[in-house]
């Protein structure tokens, strides 16, 4: 009775190990922007970042994941799960839109990197309560037109 369980566990470990090796899983744990571009649906986002103003200062994870170690890898795991699920099920959207949680992470990272500027804005009379990238869309990913998938809200992304 124990032999089938042991064989099953060994087979599961072997399939998991081969899957991790074949997909170069460890690359997704790092910060190399070309890893984000492994999937063709990210071509426009990668190209617009590559030609945009933040390339010399920030990579994908600097903006799109929290900076604390554990929250960063929780977000990476959630994103990876969603990406793999979409790929396997064939449910890949034409335009990738950030969900509210992702927009909040990006906002926190804008504020973290640009704290002095944000402090000056907060001291002014401008209306608050907006995401930085609502006004500064072209900063991280270049001007509209560079990307074939311009940013826009929809009910699905909320």
C-alpha positions as CSV (number, residue, x, y, z in Angstrom):
1,X,0.0,0.0,0.0
2,X,2.9,2.4,0.7
3,X,4.6,1.7,-2.6
4,X,1.9,3.4,-4.8
5,X,2.0,6.5,-2.5
6,X,5.8,6.7,-2.7
7,X,5.7,6.2,-6.5
8,X,3.1,8.9,-6.7
9,X,5.1,11.4,-4.6
10,X,8.3,10.7,-6.5
11,X,6.5,11.1,-9.9
12,X,4.9,14.4,-8.7
13,X,8.3,15.7,-7.5
14,X,9.9,14.6,-10.8
15,X,7.2,16.4,-12.9
16,X,7.4,19.5,-10.7
17,X,11.3,19.5,-11.0
18,X,11.2,19.2,-14.8
19,X,8.5,21.8,-15.0
20,X,10.6,24.3,-12.9
21,X,13.7,23.5,-14.9
22,X,12.0,23.8,-18.4
23,X,10.3,27.1,-17.5
24,X,13.5,28.6,-16.0
25,X,11.5,29.3,-12.9
26,X,14.4,31.0,-11.0
27,X,14.5,33.8,-13.6
28,X,11.1,34.9,-12.4
29,X,12.4,35.4,-8.9
30,X,14.9,38.1,-10.0
31,X,14.6,41.6,-11.3
32,X,15.6,41.3,-15.0
33,X,13.1,43.2,-17.2
34,X,13.6,40.9,-20.1
35,X,12.1,38.1,-18.0
36,X,8.8,40.1,-17.9
37,X,9.0,40.1,-21.7
38,X,9.1,36.3,-22.0
39,X,5.4,36.4,-22.9
40,X,4.5,38.1,-26.2
41,X,1.5,39.9,-24.6
42,X,4.1,42.0,-22.6
43,X,5.9,43.2,-25.8
44,X,4.2,46.6,-25.8
45,X,4.7,47.2,-22.1
46,X,8.4,46.2,-22.3
47,X,9.1,48.2,-25.5
48,X,7.4,51.3,-24.0
49,X,9.4,51.0,-20.8
50,X,12.6,50.3,-22.8
51,X,12.1,53.6,-24.7
52,X,10.5,55.5,-21.8
53,X,12.0,57.8,-19.2
54,X,12.4,55.5,-16.3
55,X,14.5,52.8,-17.9
56,X,17.7,54.1,-16.4
57,X,16.2,54.4,-13.0
58,X,13.7,51.6,-12.5
59,X,12.9,48.1,-13.7
60,X,9.6,46.4,-13.7
61,X,9.7,45.2,-10.1
62,X,10.7,48.7,-8.8
63,X,7.3,49.9,-9.9
64,X,5.0,46.9,-10.0
65,X,5.9,45.0,-6.8
66,X,6.3,46.0,-3.1
67,X,9.8,46.5,-2.0
68,X,9.6,44.5,1.3
69,X,10.8,41.0,0.7
70,X,7.8,38.9,1.7
71,X,5.1,41.2,0.1
72,X,7.2,41.3,-3.1
73,X,7.2,37.6,-3.5
74,X,3.6,37.3,-2.6
75,X,2.7,39.7,-5.4
76,X,5.1,37.9,-7.8
77,X,3.4,34.6,-6.9
78,X,-0.1,36.0,-7.4
79,X,0.9,37.5,-10.7
80,X,2.6,34.4,-11.8
81,X,-0.5,32.3,-10.9
82,X,-2.7,34.7,-12.9
83,X,-0.3,34.7,-15.9
84,X,0.1,31.0,-16.0
85,X,-3.7,30.4,-15.6
86,X,-4.5,32.8,-18.4
87,X,-1.9,31.2,-20.6
88,X,-3.1,27.6,-19.9
89,X,-6.8,28.4,-20.2
90,X,-6.3,30.6,-23.2
91,X,-7.9,33.6,-21.4
92,X,-5.2,36.1,-22.4
93,X,-6.7,39.7,-22.7
94,X,-5.9,41.8,-25.7
95,X,-4.9,44.6,-23.4
96,X,-3.5,43.9,-20.0
97,X,-4.9,46.3,-17.4
98,X,-3.8,46.7,-13.8
99,X,-6.2,45.7,-11.1
100,X,-6.8,48.1,-8.2
101,X,-4.3,46.2,-6.0
102,X,-1.6,46.6,-8.7
103,X,-2.4,50.3,-9.2
104,X,-2.1,50.8,-5.5
105,X,1.4,49.1,-5.5
106,X,2.5,51.4,-8.3
107,X,1.2,54.4,-6.5
108,X,3.1,53.5,-3.3
109,X,6.3,53.1,-5.3
110,X,5.8,56.4,-7.1
111,X,5.5,58.1,-3.7
112,X,8.4,56.1,-2.2
113,X,10.8,57.2,-5.0
114,X,9.5,60.7,-5.3
115,X,8.9,61.5,-1.7
116,X,10.3,65.0,-1.7
117,X,8.3,66.0,-4.8
118,X,5.1,64.4,-3.3
119,X,5.7,66.4,0.0
120,X,5.9,69.6,-2.0
121,X,2.7,68.7,-3.9
122,X,0.9,67.9,-0.6
123,X,1.8,71.3,0.7
124,X,0.2,72.9,-2.3
125,X,-3.4,73.4,-3.3
126,X,-3.8,70.7,-5.9
127,X,-6.6,68.2,-5.6
128,X,-5.4,64.8,-4.2
129,X,-6.9,61.4,-4.4
130,X,-5.6,60.4,-7.8
131,X,-3.0,58.0,-8.9
132,X,0.3,59.7,-10.0
133,X,0.1,57.9,-13.4
134,X,-3.2,59.4,-14.2
135,X,-1.4,62.6,-15.0
136,X,2.1,61.2,-15.6
137,X,1.2,58.4,-18.0
138,X,4.1,58.8,-20.3
139,X,6.8,58.8,-17.6
140,X,7.4,55.0,-17.1
141,X,6.2,53.7,-20.4
142,X,6.8,56.5,-22.8
143,X,4.4,58.7,-24.8
144,X,1.0,57.3,-26.0
145,X,1.5,55.8,-29.3
146,X,4.8,54.1,-28.4
147,X,2.6,51.4,-26.8
148,X,-0.1,49.8,-28.9
149,X,-2.0,49.4,-25.6
150,X,-2.7,52.8,-24.0
151,X,-3.7,53.0,-20.4
152,X,-7.4,53.2,-19.7
153,X,-9.7,52.2,-16.9
154,X,-12.5,49.8,-17.3
155,X,-14.9,48.1,-14.8
156,X,-13.0,44.8,-15.2
157,X,-9.8,46.3,-13.7
158,X,-11.4,47.7,-10.6
